[in-house]
Amino acid sequence: MRCIFGESMTELHDLPVRDRWARLRFAVVGPLLAAPPEPGQLRELITALAAKRWRHPVTGDDVQFGRSTVERWFYRARKAAQDPVASLRDRKRPCGAGASLSPQAVQAIRAQYRESRLDVPTALRQPQGHARPGEPAVVHDVTSLSARARPLS
């Protein structure tokens, strides 16, 4: 089995998702921290890192990140006093919950998924908090969440 950071792929897969994302973010900006760029080179190097394809820590698909995202990760990791990887973890949401959708939105997403059989359903969320009416919302794959809750037959 291929090893990364001295751990087998199985051990990496067993890590919490927050830690897998933190390691990916550190892999992206780590070269900038290990060999700080000369004055005036940072923008060019961040642009080059943003153009690269990276392995998604959950799905294994290829992903790319925007220049501003890489820049934000760089400054957050550089500012960390002790552990730059820990500084790149997602914050825990209150009560450990993820972003929530209304039951009606979840039902609409599931119906749309059943009808279209798309891999990733899309939907519009009703205005809530700071969202504007008709603004597309980021929707996690509700169908995969419900599939995990169903018993295998």
C-alpha positions as a Markdown table, in Angstrom:
| # | Residue | x | y | z |
|---|---|---|---|---|
| 1 | Met | 0.0 | 0.0 | 0.0 |
| 2 | Arg | 1.3 | 3.5 | -1.0 |
| 3 | Cys | 2.5 | 5.6 | 2.0 |
| 4 | Ile | 2.1 | 9.4 | 2.4 |
| 5 | Phe | 3.6 | 11.2 | 5.4 |
| 6 | Gly | 4.7 | 7.8 | 6.8 |
| 7 | Glu | 1.1 | 6.5 | 7.1 |
| 8 | Ser | -0.7 | 4.0 | 4.9 |
| 9 | Met | -3.6 | 5.1 | 2.7 |
| 10 | Thr | -6.0 | 3.2 | 5.0 |
| 11 | Glu | -4.7 | 5.1 | 8.0 |
| 12 | Leu | -5.2 | 8.4 | 6.2 |
| 13 | His | -8.7 | 7.3 | 5.2 |
| 14 | Asp | -9.5 | 6.7 | 8.8 |
| 15 | Leu | -8.6 | 10.3 | 9.8 |
| 16 | Pro | -11.5 | 12.7 | 10.4 |
| 17 | Val | -12.5 | 14.6 | 7.3 |
| 18 | Arg | -11.4 | 17.9 | 9.0 |
| 19 | Asp | -7.9 | 16.5 | 9.4 |
| 20 | Arg | -7.8 | 15.2 | 5.8 |
| 21 | Trp | -8.7 | 18.7 | 4.5 |
| 22 | Ala | -6.2 | 20.3 | 6.8 |
| 23 | Arg | -3.4 | 18.0 | 5.4 |
| 24 | Leu | -4.4 | 18.8 | 1.9 |
| 25 | Arg | -4.4 | 22.5 | 2.5 |
| 26 | Phe | -1.0 | 22.2 | 4.1 |
| 27 | Ala | 0.3 | 20.2 | 1.1 |
| 28 | Val | -0.8 | 23.1 | -1.1 |
| 29 | Val | 0.8 | 25.9 | 0.9 |
| 30 | Gly | 3.6 | 23.9 | 2.6 |
| 31 | Pro | 6.2 | 24.7 | -0.1 |
| 32 | Leu | 5.7 | 28.4 | 0.4 |
| 33 | Leu | 6.2 | 28.0 | 4.1 |
| 34 | Ala | 9.3 | 25.7 | 3.7 |
| 35 | Ala | 11.0 | 28.0 | 1.2 |
| 36 | Pro | 9.6 | 31.5 | 1.6 |
| 37 | Pro | 9.5 | 33.4 | -1.7 |
| 38 | Glu | 11.6 | 36.4 | -2.5 |
| 39 | Pro | 9.9 | 39.8 | -2.4 |
| 40 | Gly | 7.5 | 40.1 | -5.3 |
| 41 | Gln | 7.3 | 36.4 | -6.1 |
| 42 | Leu | 4.5 | 35.4 | -3.8 |
| 43 | Arg | 1.6 | 36.3 | -6.2 |
| 44 | Glu | 3.3 | 34.3 | -9.0 |
| 45 | Leu | 3.9 | 31.2 | -6.8 |
| 46 | Ile | 0.3 | 31.3 | -5.4 |
| 47 | Thr | -1.1 | 31.6 | -8.9 |
| 48 | Ala | 1.0 | 28.5 | -9.9 |
| 49 | Leu | -0.3 | 26.5 | -6.9 |
| 50 | Ala | -3.8 | 27.5 | -7.8 |
| 51 | Ala | -3.4 | 26.2 | -11.3 |
| 52 | Lys | -2.3 | 22.7 | -10.1 |
| 53 | Arg | -4.7 | 19.9 | -9.7 |
| 54 | Trp | -4.9 | 18.3 | -6.2 |
| 55 | Arg | -6.4 | 15.0 | -4.9 |
| 56 | His | -9.7 | 15.6 | -3.1 |
| 57 | Pro | -9.2 | 14.2 | 0.4 |
| 58 | Val | -12.6 | 12.5 | 0.5 |
| 59 | Thr | -13.6 | 11.5 | -3.0 |
| 60 | Gly | -10.1 | 11.2 | -4.5 |
| 61 | Asp | -11.2 | 13.3 | -7.5 |
| 62 | Asp | -8.9 | 16.0 | -9.0 |
| 63 | Val | -9.7 | 19.5 | -7.6 |
| 64 | Gln | -8.4 | 23.0 | -8.1 |
| 65 | Phe | -8.5 | 25.9 | -5.8 |
| 66 | Gly | -8.7 | 29.6 | -6.5 |
| 67 | Arg | -5.8 | 31.9 | -6.1 |
| 68 | Ser | -7.5 | 33.8 | -3.3 |
| 69 | Thr | -8.2 | 30.5 | -1.5 |
| 70 | Val | -4.6 | 29.4 | -1.6 |
| 71 | Glu | -3.5 | 32.9 | -0.5 |
| 72 | Arg | -5.9 | 32.7 | 2.5 |
| 73 | Trp | -4.6 | 29.3 | 3.5 |
| 74 | Phe | -1.0 | 30.6 | 3.2 |
| 75 | Tyr | -1.5 | 33.5 | 5.5 |
| 76 | Arg | -3.5 | 31.5 | 8.0 |
| 77 | Ala | -0.8 | 28.8 | 8.2 |
| 78 | Arg | 2.0 | 31.4 | 8.3 |
| 79 | Lys | 0.3 | 33.1 | 11.2 |
| 80 | Ala | 0.0 | 29.9 | 13.2 |
| 81 | Ala | 2.2 | 30.0 | 16.3 |
| 82 | Gln | 2.6 | 26.3 | 16.8 |
| 83 | Asp | 0.9 | 24.0 | 14.4 |
| 84 | Pro | 0.1 | 25.3 | 10.8 |
| 85 | Val | -1.8 | 22.1 | 9.9 |
| 86 | Ala | -4.1 | 22.5 | 12.9 |
| 87 | Ser | -4.7 | 26.1 | 11.8 |
| 88 | Leu | -5.9 | 24.9 | 8.4 |
| 89 | Arg | -8.7 | 22.6 | 9.9 |
| 90 | Asp | -12.3 | 23.6 | 9.3 |
| 91 | Arg | -13.9 | 25.0 | 12.3 |
| 92 | Lys | -16.4 | 22.8 | 14.0 |
| 93 | Arg | -20.0 | 23.9 | 13.6 |
| 94 | Pro | -22.1 | 24.5 | 16.7 |
| 95 | Cys | -23.3 | 21.2 | 18.2 |
| 96 | Gly | -21.2 | 19.3 | 15.6 |
| 97 | Ala | -23.9 | 19.9 | 13.0 |
| 98 | Gly | -23.3 | 20.8 | 9.3 |
| 99 | Ala | -25.1 | 23.5 | 7.4 |
| 100 | Ser | -28.8 | 22.7 | 7.6 |
| 101 | Leu | -31.6 | 22.8 | 5.0 |
| 102 | Ser | -35.3 | 22.9 | 5.7 |
| 103 | Pro | -37.1 | 19.5 | 5.5 |
| 104 | Gln | -38.9 | 20.8 | 2.4 |
| 105 | Ala | -35.6 | 21.6 | 0.7 |
| 106 | Val | -34.2 | 18.1 | 1.6 |
| 107 | Gln | -37.4 | 16.5 | 0.2 |
| 108 | Ala | -37.1 | 18.5 | -3.0 |
| 109 | Ile | -33.5 | 17.6 | -3.4 |
| 110 | Arg | -34.2 | 13.9 | -2.9 |
| 111 | Ala | -37.1 | 14.1 | -5.4 |
| 112 | Gln | -34.9 | 15.8 | -8.0 |
| 113 | Tyr | -32.2 | 13.2 | -7.5 |
| 114 | Arg | -34.6 | 10.3 | -8.0 |
| 115 | Glu | -36.0 | 12.0 | -11.2 |
| 116 | Ser | -32.7 | 12.9 | -12.8 |
| 117 | Arg | -30.3 | 10.4 | -11.4 |
| 118 | Leu | -27.5 | 13.0 | -11.4 |
| 119 | Asp | -24.5 | 12.4 | -9.2 |
| 120 | Val | -24.8 | 15.7 | -7.4 |
| 121 | Pro | -28.2 | 17.3 | -7.1 |
| 122 | Thr | -28.6 | 21.0 | -7.2 |
| 123 | Ala | -31.4 | 23.1 | -5.7 |
| 124 | Leu | -32.2 | 26.6 | -4.6 |
| 125 | Arg | -32.6 | 27.2 | -0.9 |
| 126 | Gln | -35.3 | 29.5 | 0.5 |
| 127 | Pro | -33.9 | 32.8 | 1.7 |
| 128 | Gln | -32.5 | 32.2 | 5.2 |
| 129 | Gly | -30.2 | 34.4 | 7.2 |
| 130 | His | -28.0 | 36.3 | 4.7 |
| 131 | Ala | -29.0 | 34.4 | 1.6 |
| 132 | Arg | -30.8 | 36.4 | -1.1 |
| 133 | Pro | -33.9 | 35.0 | -2.8 |
| 134 | Gly | -33.1 | 32.9 | -5.8 |
| 135 | Glu | -29.4 | 32.7 | -4.8 |
| 136 | Pro | -27.9 | 29.2 | -5.5 |
| 137 | Ala | -27.0 | 27.5 | -2.3 |
| 138 | Val | -24.1 | 25.1 | -1.7 |
| 139 | Val | -25.9 | 21.8 | -1.2 |
| 140 | His | -24.1 | 18.8 | 0.2 |
| 141 | Asp | -25.1 | 15.5 | -1.4 |
| 142 | Val | -28.1 | 14.8 | 0.8 |
| 143 | Thr | -28.8 | 11.6 | -1.1 |
| 144 | Ser | -25.5 | 10.1 | 0.0 |
| 145 | Leu | -26.3 | 11.1 | 3.6 |
| 146 | Ser | -29.6 | 9.4 | 3.5 |
| 147 | Ala | -28.1 | 6.3 | 1.8 |
| 148 | Arg | -25.8 | 5.8 | 4.7 |
| 149 | Ala | -28.7 | 5.9 | 7.1 |
| 150 | Arg | -30.6 | 3.2 | 5.3 |
| 151 | Pro | -30.0 | -0.4 | 6.3 |
| 152 | Leu | -28.5 | -2.6 | 3.6 |
| 153 | Ser | -30.8 | -5.3 | 2.2 |
